[in-house]
Amino acid sequence: MTNPQSQRPPMSPEKYARLKAEAKAPYRGLRKFIYLGFGASGLIGAFIFLTQLLAGRDVSAALPNFALQISVVALMVSLYRWEQRKDHKS
């Protein structure tokens, strides 16, 4: 009886390294995409609320919303950088 492993072609070192990295940190690419998407959304929201603040329209409501959008952007930048540092350590 033949071994089914011997019939398959050997795995390339690049593919093995990629699969090993994915097993070590699953969904890293998806997380980075989410960080970028939420960060972009926060930037767009911050721009809109900043224009409302500069125009003087409903400042009492626009200021907390602007602060929230800036907080979202700061959080996403820090999470993305943290993810990048983990990439460089591996």
Secondary structure as UniProt FT lines:
FT   HELIX           4..7
FT   HELIX           13..24
FT   TURN            26..27
FT   HELIX           28..55
FT   HELIX           59..89
//
